[in-house]
Amino acid sequence: MMDVRNVAPIALRGSVMFEARTPTPRGLSNELELRPSRGIVVRVLDRDGRALVQTRTTPDGRFEVQAPGNAALVEVRAQTAEDEVTVTRDAQGAQIHAVRVPASASEITIVARDHEGSFAGALHLLDTMHRGIETVRAWSGRALPPVYAYWDRGVTREWSYYRGERPEGSGRFCVELLGGDPGAQATSDTDEHDEAIVLHELGHFVMDRLTGDSSVGGQHPRGALIDPGLAWEEGRATWFATAVLGAPAYRDTIGLAPHGRMRVDESLETPMGPRGMGSETSVAGVLWDLADGDGTLPDDDADGIALGAAPLLQAMIEIARVDGAFPSLPTFLRYLVASGRVPESGVRTMLARTGEPPSVLPEGDIAPWPLDLRAGEAAQGKIDGLTQPAPSGGANRPDTGFDAIRAYRVRVERRSMLSVRLVIRGSGGDADRTDLDLELRDARARVLDAARGRASSEAVGRVVEPGWYVVYVRDGGRGNRADYELHVTTSPR
């Protein structure tokens, strides 16, 4: 065993760089940009892999550390030292991407090459997330809990997601990002270099932790009007991504040029249709127009309002503290007007100038979504996840479509049994395509109870504490159309 007391300390210095790709019309670029890896953890290890000392890189990717004489290895980790952002190979966030090189008194240069493995992608992903967290801190002055990205080549292959707290109760949160097909980076969908997608998923984390959640979750394809809460959450995550990047372009690539393509190539200054409170592109575009022109975000359409991104995020934080808040685009716009941040006339002029329907800013304080329903009252409505195109416009979506879901907000004054009964005009089954489901959710859209049978009546119930709750009536998921009646009652407990 080495007696380290007689071994002189060693000064270690060097730099960490990674290769990044950028979007092109034919997929990610073949041209590679060398960037410094900022603020990441560099550890010095002995020959048995035990950590001796730790430092972090500077904004230009450099590090310098005085290490014990038995230093044998320098380990660079896909982990930031300041805000606890990591990129891991496993779903539970334990296996951090890392490389090790021999410790040397001479300059140590570590360059992560994209064609040599996954470390360059992990560092680019980390740098993008770090940029997003830094931006939130600058905008809001608020710290966020630890977050990690579960990503590796050939791992997640369907969609990128925000997974929430993982493991539950850990205080650590997860985004899961596409790694493409194994060995097929050139032709499959990988997101490590798609900065807008990385920041979109991080945006869900930011909004979840600082504001709230109005989304039922599920698919949200372009060209369809969807549940307004889902549209709100997806649209503002897209806005967050573009605001951090400082440009209205939102791009998602598949594969490498020249054999790849764009999955999404949009400008928030000219969002695609259909428009309205059920359009995530309307949400993203309206938020961009509210923020741009302040000197930090470019304004290409002279929309007349220039709040800036930081005040807009602050308004999202504040509306979440309002009693009964369950925001969508209309309620957020009404809140901006009511709180004196923008004049109503200015918002209406902006909406007209940018082609948004005036209905996204309600005339009064009665929210168009979710509809308020008092205990003891009944509501009538219709679900249509069958008609194509959808009655409200665009492609119909039985799972998340605007016409396929109805939401009602219920206030409970004291601890009570909250009971909800759904009466369907039809069999409630497949024969006549009248299968409707019933859900009871809390004010963060978490499911408390659900009835997903195939009968003409469905019921849910739960003993709940005082507060606000949201009831959803929705298509059973296979394309259904039916009128219904909804009854809500409470009995103190």
C-alpha positions as CSV (number, residue, x, y, z in Angstrom):
1,M,0.0,0.0,0.0
2,M,1.3,3.5,-0.9
3,D,2.1,5.8,1.9
4,V,0.6,9.0,0.5
5,R,2.0,11.1,3.3
6,N,5.3,11.1,1.6
7,V,4.0,11.7,-1.9
8,A,4.0,15.3,-3.1
9,P,0.6,16.8,-4.2
10,I,0.0,17.2,-7.9
11,A,-1.5,20.2,-9.7
12,L,-4.1,19.0,-12.3
13,R,-5.4,21.3,-14.9
14,G,-7.2,20.9,-18.2
15,S,-10.4,21.5,-20.2
16,V,-13.6,19.7,-21.1
17,M,-15.2,20.2,-24.5
18,F,-18.0,18.5,-26.4
19,E,-19.2,18.3,-30.0
20,A,-22.7,19.6,-30.7
21,R,-25.0,19.3,-33.7
22,T,-27.6,21.8,-34.8
23,P,-30.9,21.5,-36.6
24,T,-31.1,21.6,-40.4
25,P,-34.0,21.0,-42.8
26,R,-32.5,17.5,-43.4
27,G,-32.0,16.5,-39.8
28,L,-29.2,17.3,-37.4
29,S,-26.1,18.8,-39.0
30,N,-23.1,16.9,-40.1
31,E,-21.0,19.9,-39.1
32,L,-19.9,19.7,-35.5
33,E,-19.5,22.7,-33.2
34,L,-16.9,22.4,-30.3
35,R,-18.3,23.9,-27.1
36,P,-17.0,24.2,-23.6
37,S,-18.7,22.1,-20.9
38,R,-19.6,24.6,-18.2
39,G,-19.9,24.1,-14.5
40,I,-19.7,20.4,-14.5
41,V,-18.2,18.1,-11.9
42,V,-14.6,16.9,-12.3
43,R,-13.4,14.4,-9.7
44,V,-9.9,13.1,-8.9
45,L,-9.8,9.4,-8.0
46,D,-7.2,7.0,-6.7
47,R,-6.3,3.9,-8.6
48,D,-9.2,2.0,-6.8
49,G,-11.7,4.5,-8.0
50,R,-12.2,6.3,-4.6
51,A,-12.8,10.0,-4.9
52,L,-10.0,12.2,-3.5
53,V,-11.1,15.7,-4.4
54,Q,-13.7,17.4,-6.6
55,T,-13.9,20.7,-8.5
56,R,-16.0,22.1,-11.4
57,T,-15.3,23.6,-14.8
58,T,-15.3,27.3,-15.4
59,P,-17.6,28.9,-18.0
60,D,-14.9,28.3,-20.7
61,G,-14.7,24.6,-19.7
62,R,-11.5,24.7,-17.8
63,F,-10.6,23.1,-14.5
64,E,-7.7,23.3,-12.0
65,V,-7.3,21.4,-8.8
66,Q,-4.6,20.5,-6.3
67,A,-4.8,16.8,-5.8
68,P,-3.1,14.3,-3.4
69,G,-0.1,12.5,-4.6
70,N,-1.9,9.2,-5.1
71,A,-4.2,10.7,-7.7
72,A,-4.5,8.2,-10.5
73,L,-7.6,9.2,-12.6
74,V,-9.5,12.3,-13.6
75,E,-13.3,11.6,-13.9
76,V,-15.6,14.0,-15.8
77,R,-19.3,13.6,-15.0
78,A,-22.4,14.7,-16.8
79,Q,-23.4,16.6,-13.6
80,T,-23.4,20.2,-12.7
81,A,-22.0,21.2,-9.4
82,E,-24.2,24.2,-8.7
83,D,-27.8,23.2,-9.5
84,E,-27.7,19.4,-9.3
85,V,-28.6,18.6,-12.9
86,T,-27.4,15.2,-14.1
87,V,-27.7,13.0,-17.1
88,T,-27.9,9.3,-16.4
89,R,-28.0,6.0,-18.2
90,D,-30.7,4.5,-16.0
91,A,-34.3,5.3,-15.3
92,Q,-33.7,5.8,-11.5
93,G,-30.9,8.3,-12.0
94,A,-28.0,6.4,-10.4
95,Q,-25.6,5.7,-13.3
96,I,-24.3,9.1,-14.3
97,H,-22.6,9.4,-17.7
98,A,-18.9,9.8,-17.1
99,V,-15.4,9.3,-18.6
100,R,-12.1,8.7,-16.9
101,V,-8.6,9.6,-18.1
102,P,-5.2,9.2,-16.4
103,A,-4.2,12.0,-14.1
104,S,-1.2,13.9,-15.5
105,A,0.8,16.9,-14.5
106,S,0.6,18.0,-18.1
107,E,-2.4,19.7,-19.6
108,I,-5.4,17.3,-19.7
109,T,-7.7,17.9,-22.7
110,I,-11.0,16.0,-22.8
111,V,-13.0,16.3,-26.0
112,A,-16.2,14.3,-26.2
113,R,-16.6,13.3,-29.9
114,D,-20.2,12.6,-31.0
115,H,-19.3,9.7,-33.2
116,E,-17.3,7.9,-30.4
117,G,-20.3,7.2,-28.1
118,S,-22.9,8.9,-26.0
119,F,-20.8,11.2,-23.8
120,A,-20.9,14.2,-26.2
121,G,-24.7,13.9,-26.4
122,A,-24.9,13.7,-22.6
123,L,-22.8,16.8,-22.2
124,H,-24.8,18.7,-24.8
125,L,-28.0,17.7,-23.1
126,L,-26.6,18.6,-19.7
127,D,-25.5,22.0,-21.0
128,T,-28.9,22.8,-22.4
129,M,-30.7,21.8,-19.1
130,H,-28.1,23.8,-17.1
131,R,-28.9,26.8,-19.3
132,G,-32.6,26.4,-18.7
133,I,-32.1,26.2,-14.9
134,E,-29.8,29.3,-14.9
135,T,-32.4,31.2,-16.9
136,V,-35.2,30.3,-14.5
137,R,-33.0,31.5,-11.6
138,A,-32.3,34.8,-13.4
139,W,-36.0,35.3,-14.3
140,S,-37.5,34.4,-10.9
141,G,-34.8,34.3,-8.3
142,R,-36.1,30.8,-7.3
143,A,-34.1,27.6,-6.9
144,L,-35.4,24.3,-8.2
145,P,-35.0,20.8,-6.8
146,P,-32.5,18.4,-8.4
147,V,-33.5,17.1,-11.8
148,Y,-31.9,14.5,-14.0
149,A,-32.3,13.4,-17.6
150,Y,-32.6,9.7,-18.3
151,W,-31.0,9.3,-21.7
152,D,-28.6,7.1,-23.7
153,R,-28.3,6.0,-27.2
154,G,-30.8,3.3,-28.1
155,V,-32.8,3.6,-24.9
156,T,-36.0,5.6,-25.0
157,R,-37.4,5.2,-28.6
158,E,-41.0,6.4,-28.6
159,W,-41.3,9.9,-27.1
160,S,-39.6,12.3,-24.7
161,Y,-41.4,12.8,-21.4
162,Y,-41.4,14.6,-18.1
163,R,-41.7,11.8,-15.6
164,G,-42.1,13.9,-12.4
165,E,-40.6,12.9,-9.1
166,R,-38.6,9.7,-9.4
167,P,-38.4,7.7,-7.2
168,E,-41.5,9.0,-5.5
169,G,-40.7,10.9,-2.3
170,S,-37.0,11.4,-3.3
171,G,-37.3,15.1,-4.0
172,R,-35.6,14.4,-7.4
173,F,-37.3,14.9,-10.7
174,C,-36.8,13.2,-14.1
175,V,-37.1,14.0,-17.8
176,E,-36.8,11.1,-20.2
177,L,-35.4,11.9,-23.6
178,L,-35.3,10.0,-26.9
179,G,-32.1,8.1,-27.6
180,G,-33.0,6.7,-31.0
181,D,-32.7,3.2,-32.3
182,P,-29.5,1.3,-31.3
183,G,-26.7,2.1,-33.7
184,A,-29.0,4.2,-35.9
185,Q,-28.4,7.8,-34.9
186,A,-28.3,8.8,-38.6
187,T,-31.8,7.7,-39.3
188,S,-33.8,7.6,-36.0
189,D,-35.1,10.2,-33.6
190,T,-32.6,11.3,-30.9
191,D,-33.1,14.4,-28.8
192,E,-29.8,15.1,-27.2
193,H,-28.9,17.8,-29.7
194,D,-32.5,19.1,-30.2
195,E,-32.2,21.9,-27.7
196,A,-35.8,23.0,-28.1
197,I,-37.1,19.5,-27.2
198,V,-34.8,19.2,-24.2
199,L,-36.0,22.6,-22.9
200,H,-39.6,21.8,-23.6
201,E,-39.4,18.8,-21.3
202,L,-37.5,20.8,-18.8
203,G,-40.2,23.4,-19.1
204,H,-42.7,20.9,-17.8
205,F,-40.5,20.4,-14.7
206,V,-40.2,24.1,-14.2
207,M,-43.9,24.8,-14.4
208,D,-44.7,21.8,-12.3
209,R,-42.4,22.9,-9.5
210,L,-43.0,26.7,-9.6
211,T,-46.7,26.9,-10.7
212,G,-49.1,24.0,-11.1
213,D,-50.5,21.5,-13.6
214,S,-53.8,21.6,-15.5
215,S,-53.1,18.7,-17.8
216,V,-54.8,15.3,-18.1
217,G,-51.7,14.2,-20.1
218,G,-51.7,12.2,-23.3
219,Q,-51.0,12.7,-26.9
220,H,-51.0,16.3,-28.4
221,P,-50.4,16.1,-32.1
222,R,-50.1,19.3,-34.2
223,G,-53.2,20.1,-36.3
224,A,-55.7,19.1,-33.6
225,L,-57.6,21.1,-30.9
226,I,-57.1,19.3,-27.6
227,D,-58.2,19.6,-24.0
228,P,-57.5,23.2,-23.0
229,G,-55.5,22.2,-19.9
230,L,-53.3,19.9,-21.9
231,A,-52.9,22.6,-24.6
232,W,-51.9,25.1,-21.9
233,E,-49.2,22.9,-20.4
234,E,-47.8,21.8,-23.7
235,G,-47.9,25.3,-25.2
236,R,-46.2,27.0,-22.3
237,A,-43.5,24.4,-22.2
238,T,-42.8,25.2,-25.9
239,W,-42.9,28.9,-25.1
240,F,-40.4,28.3,-22.3
241,A,-38.0,26.5,-24.6
242,T,-38.0,29.3,-27.2
243,A,-37.8,32.0,-24.6
244,V,-34.7,30.4,-23.1
245,L,-33.1,30.1,-26.6
246,G,-34.1,33.7,-27.4
247,A,-35.8,33.0,-30.7
248,P,-39.3,31.9,-31.8
249,A,-38.1,28.9,-33.8
250,Y,-39.2,25.5,-32.4
251,R,-37.5,22.6,-34.1
252,D,-37.3,18.8,-33.7
253,T,-35.2,16.7,-36.0
254,I,-35.1,13.0,-36.9
255,G,-31.7,11.6,-38.0
256,L,-28.6,13.2,-39.5
257,A,-28.3,15.2,-42.7
258,P,-28.7,14.5,-45.6
259,H,-30.9,11.5,-44.8
260,G,-32.8,13.0,-41.9
261,R,-35.7,15.4,-41.7
262,M,-37.6,17.8,-39.5
263,R,-40.4,16.4,-37.4
264,V,-41.4,19.9,-36.3
265,D,-40.3,23.2,-37.8
266,E,-42.4,26.1,-36.5
267,S,-42.2,29.8,-35.7
268,L,-44.2,31.0,-32.7
269,E,-44.6,34.2,-34.6
270,T,-46.7,32.3,-37.2
271,P,-48.2,29.3,-35.4
272,M,-50.1,26.7,-37.5
273,G,-53.8,26.2,-37.1
274,P,-56.3,25.4,-35.8
275,R,-56.4,28.2,-33.3
276,G,-58.1,28.7,-30.0
277,M,-57.8,27.7,-26.3
278,G,-57.5,24.1,-27.3
279,S,-54.5,24.7,-29.5
280,E,-51.1,24.3,-28.0
281,T,-49.6,26.3,-30.8
282,S,-52.0,29.2,-30.0
283,V,-50.8,29.0,-26.4
284,A,-47.2,29.1,-27.3
285,G,-47.7,31.8,-29.9
286,V,-49.7,34.1,-27.7
287,L,-47.2,33.7,-24.8
288,W,-44.4,34.6,-27.2
289,D,-46.2,37.6,-28.5
290,L,-46.9,38.8,-24.9
291,A,-43.2,38.5,-24.0
292,D,-41.3,39.6,-27.2
293,G,-40.1,43.0,-28.1
294,D,-38.8,43.8,-24.6
295,G,-35.2,44.0,-25.8
296,T,-34.3,40.4,-25.0
297,L,-36.7,38.5,-27.3
298,P,-37.1,39.6,-31.0
299,D,-40.5,40.8,-32.2
300,D,-41.0,40.0,-35.9
301,D,-44.7,40.9,-36.1
302,A,-45.0,44.2,-34.2
303,D,-47.8,42.8,-32.0
304,G,-47.8,45.8,-29.6
305,I,-47.1,44.1,-26.2
306,A,-43.6,43.5,-24.7
307,L,-43.9,42.2,-21.2
308,G,-40.7,40.1,-21.3
309,A,-40.2,36.5,-20.3
310,A,-39.5,37.0,-16.6
311,P,-42.7,39.0,-15.8
312,L,-44.7,36.4,-17.7
313,L,-43.2,33.5,-15.7
314,Q,-43.8,35.5,-12.5
315,A,-47.5,35.9,-13.5
316,M,-47.7,32.1,-14.0
317,I,-46.3,31.6,-10.5
318,E,-48.7,34.1,-9.0
319,I,-51.9,32.8,-10.7
320,A,-51.1,29.3,-9.4
321,R,-51.6,30.8,-5.9
322,V,-55.1,32.1,-6.6
323,D,-57.8,30.1,-4.9
324,G,-59.2,27.5,-7.3
325,A,-56.6,28.2,-10.0
326,F,-56.6,25.6,-12.8
327,P,-55.3,27.8,-15.7
328,S,-55.8,27.6,-19.4
329,L,-55.0,30.3,-22.0
330,P,-58.2,32.3,-21.5
331,T,-58.0,32.4,-17.7
332,F,-54.3,33.4,-17.8
333,L,-55.0,36.2,-20.3
334,R,-57.9,37.4,-18.1
335,Y,-55.5,37.3,-15.0
336,L,-53.0,39.4,-16.9
337,V,-55.6,42.0,-17.6
338,A,-57.2,41.9,-14.1
339,S,-53.8,42.2,-12.4
340,G,-53.0,45.4,-14.4
341,R,-50.1,43.9,-16.3
342,V,-51.6,44.6,-19.7
343,P,-54.6,46.6,-20.9
344,E,-57.5,44.6,-22.3
345,S,-57.6,46.7,-25.4
346,G,-53.9,46.0,-26.0
347,V,-54.4,42.2,-25.7
348,R,-57.4,42.3,-28.1
349,T,-55.4,44.3,-30.6
350,M,-52.6,41.8,-30.4
351,L,-54.9,38.8,-30.8
352,A,-56.5,40.4,-33.9
353,R,-53.1,41.3,-35.4
354,T,-51.8,37.7,-34.9
355,G,-54.9,35.9,-36.1
356,E,-56.1,34.5,-32.8
357,P,-59.8,34.2,-32.1
358,P,-61.1,36.9,-29.7
359,S,-62.7,34.1,-27.6
360,V,-59.3,33.3,-26.0
361,L,-59.7,36.4,-23.9
362,P,-63.1,36.1,-22.2
363,E,-65.3,39.2,-21.9
364,G,-65.9,38.7,-18.2
365,D,-64.5,36.8,-15.2
366,I,-66.5,33.6,-15.9
367,A,-63.9,31.1,-17.1
368,P,-64.9,29.1,-20.3
369,W,-62.8,26.2,-19.0
370,P,-63.2,24.4,-16.7
371,L,-66.9,25.2,-16.2
372,D,-67.9,25.8,-12.6
373,L,-70.4,23.3,-11.1
374,R,-71.8,23.6,-7.6
375,A,-72.7,20.7,-5.4
376,G,-76.3,19.8,-5.8
377,E,-76.4,21.1,-9.3
378,A,-76.5,19.1,-12.6
379,A,-74.9,19.9,-15.9
380,Q,-75.7,18.7,-19.4
381,G,-73.2,18.3,-22.2
382,K,-72.0,16.3,-25.2
383,I,-68.9,14.3,-25.9
384,D,-67.9,13.8,-29.5
385,G,-64.7,11.9,-30.2
386,L,-66.2,10.3,-33.3
387,T,-67.1,12.9,-35.8
388,Q,-64.3,13.7,-38.4
389,P,-63.3,16.4,-38.7
390,A,-64.0,17.4,-35.1
391,P,-67.0,19.7,-34.5
392,S,-64.7,22.4,-33.2
393,G,-62.2,22.0,-36.1
394,G,-59.2,20.0,-37.0
395,A,-58.7,16.2,-36.6
396,N,-60.6,14.5,-33.9
397,R,-58.8,12.9,-31.0
398,P,-60.9,10.4,-28.9
399,D,-58.2,10.4,-26.2
400,T,-57.5,14.1,-25.7
401,G,-59.5,16.0,-28.3
402,F,-61.3,19.3,-27.5
403,D,-64.7,17.8,-28.2
404,A,-63.9,14.5,-26.6
405,I,-63.3,15.9,-23.0
406,R,-65.4,18.2,-20.8
407,A,-64.1,19.5,-17.5
408,Y,-66.0,20.9,-14.4
409,R,-64.5,22.6,-11.4
410,V,-66.2,21.9,-8.0
411,R,-65.6,23.6,-4.7
412,V,-65.9,21.6,-1.4
413,E,-66.4,23.8,1.6
414,R,-65.7,21.2,4.4
415,R,-64.5,17.7,4.7
416,S,-67.1,15.7,2.7
417,M,-67.9,12.7,0.6
418,L,-67.7,14.1,-2.9
419,S,-70.0,12.0,-5.2
420,V,-70.3,12.4,-8.9
421,R,-72.8,10.5,-11.1
422,L,-72.7,10.4,-14.9
423,V,-75.9,9.5,-16.8
424,I,-75.2,8.7,-20.5
425,R,-77.9,8.9,-23.2
426,G,-77.2,5.6,-24.7
427,S,-75.9,2.2,-23.7
428,G,-72.6,3.5,-22.6
429,G,-71.0,0.7,-24.7
430,D,-69.5,-0.1,-28.0
431,A,-72.6,-1.0,-29.9
432,D,-73.9,2.5,-30.3
433,R,-70.5,4.2,-29.7
434,T,-71.6,5.9,-26.4
435,D,-68.8,4.7,-24.1
436,L,-68.0,7.7,-21.8
437,D,-65.6,7.7,-18.8
438,L,-65.7,9.7,-15.6
439,E,-62.7,11.0,-13.6
440,L,-62.3,12.9,-10.4
441,R,-59.0,14.8,-10.1
442,D,-57.5,17.2,-7.6
443,A,-56.3,20.8,-8.3
444,R,-53.1,19.5,-9.8
445,A,-54.9,17.2,-12.2
446,R,-54.0,14.0,-10.3
447,V,-56.6,11.3,-10.5
448,L,-58.4,10.6,-7.2
449,D,-61.0,8.2,-8.6
450,A,-62.2,7.0,-12.0
451,A,-65.0,5.0,-13.6
452,R,-64.2,3.5,-17.0
453,G,-67.0,0.9,-17.4
454,R,-69.4,0.4,-20.3
455,A,-72.8,1.1,-18.9
456,S,-75.3,3.9,-19.2
457,S,-74.3,5.3,-15.8
458,E,-70.9,5.8,-14.1
459,A,-70.1,7.0,-10.6
460,V,-67.1,8.1,-8.6
461,G,-66.8,9.2,-5.0
462,R,-64.1,10.1,-2.5
463,V,-63.9,11.6,1.0
464,V,-62.0,14.9,0.3
465,E,-60.7,17.8,2.3
466,P,-61.9,21.4,1.7
467,G,-60.7,22.8,-1.6
468,W,-61.2,22.6,-5.4
469,Y,-61.6,19.5,-7.5
470,V,-62.0,18.9,-11.2
471,V,-64.4,16.4,-12.8
472,Y,-63.8,15.1,-16.3
473,V,-66.2,13.5,-18.6
474,R,-64.4,12.0,-21.6
475,D,-64.6,9.7,-24.5
476,G,-63.9,6.0,-23.6
477,G,-61.0,6.2,-26.0
478,R,-62.2,4.5,-29.1
479,G,-64.3,7.2,-30.8
480,N,-67.6,7.8,-29.1
481,R,-70.4,10.3,-29.2
482,A,-73.1,10.9,-26.6
483,D,-75.1,13.4,-24.7
484,Y,-74.9,13.2,-20.9
485,E,-76.0,14.6,-17.6
486,L,-73.7,15.1,-14.7
487,H,-74.7,15.2,-11.0
488,V,-72.5,16.3,-8.1
489,T,-73.3,16.0,-4.4
490,T,-71.4,16.4,-1.2
491,S,-72.2,15.0,2.3
492,P,-70.1,16.3,5.3
493,R,-67.9,13.7,7.1
